[in-house]
Amino acid sequence: MTVSKRVVAAKSQKYHENVHRRGAVPELSSRKEPRFAVGPVLLGFFLFVVVGSSVVQIIQSASARGLFSSKA
């Protein structure tokens, strides 16, 4: 892969400009608060679906065994 001399010269110049700035990074740009991959609304909905389906499954299995029958 051949690269033109103009591109190589531009990249080299950009590198040499950044060499003198090492360690002079502003505090705010280097420390970012952690970002979550999933928002709180989507996480709440997911928990609602998972917990709700497990509760429904427990109720169905209990009624299939006759635990909720009205025999006295």
Steps between C-alpha positions, in 0.01 A plus 500: 500500500656822389436827678572837351777716639244768582302265728815373669623857556165607647490204741860560601435869565193417710703247700783745564254765620349255749836385638541820699148480647542165673390515862326834453155348460222692676356325804141504372569330169693211651245412769157422371221360708422139420230450242256215524426295191132479597287786624306480826161483326605206284657327799179546702291362215730200466478427874121539487474246218739250662355520850142515372542194282656304785209592730248396236684171450499431875127569519433275200703213643330538840154496344590196289588310819171596657637728771242768422203268470192586702456157655437532870 
